[in-house]
Amino acid sequence: MKKFINITLVLLAAFLVFSCRSDDDTVPEDVHEHDEIGKVVLTLTNKTDPADVQTVSVISGKTVGHLHLTVGGTYLAELDFQIKHDDHYHSSDEIEEEKDHHFITYNPANADITVVRTANDIVRTDGNKMGLRTEWKINSTQSTGKMNIKLIHGPATVNQNYPSATNQLGQTTGGETDVDITVDAH
């Protein structure tokens, strides 16, 4: 009988311990939230005329401005991804801080623009340059010339040298498109 009472007390104690746990004791799931990019600023500076600086902004999908590119010209291009906070935008360091999770691709249409990722671009740990800072050589363009730029988050593979080491438009497999903008480039 004494053995029965001891087993009953142990079971009762175990029941009380586990029944006193609340849902608040569960471990929360690790959720990594990304700020929503609301504005992209593309700045091009003419290499032979540093006073020739052109800026195009894309705010919530609406493009403000367009590029006037000189055939034969070379421009230093820089992208700035911005987050909306209250009533203003500020640059996001998240893209650079999470460099191994981001990659930028370029795709000109109705324009022959050679893109090379510059020496001061952000280098991922796999050795590929992200594409925030590039150099554009304008070989030819039409009045309908455009440049499509995509920021890919979490690509499975990246290739900065697509289609070649001298024209680094970039290519990815997998991942999600965080930003997809097209700007006039003529």
Secondary structure, DSSP 8 states (H G I E B T S, - for coil): -HHHHHHHHHHHHHHHHHHT--GGGS----------EEEEEEEEEESS-TT-EEEEEEETTEEE--B---TT-EEEEEEEEEEEETTEEEE-SHHHHTGGGEEEEEEEEEEEEEEEE-TTS-B-TTS-B-SSEEEEEEEEEEEEEEEEEEEEES-SEEETTSEETTEE--EEES-EEEEEEEEEB-
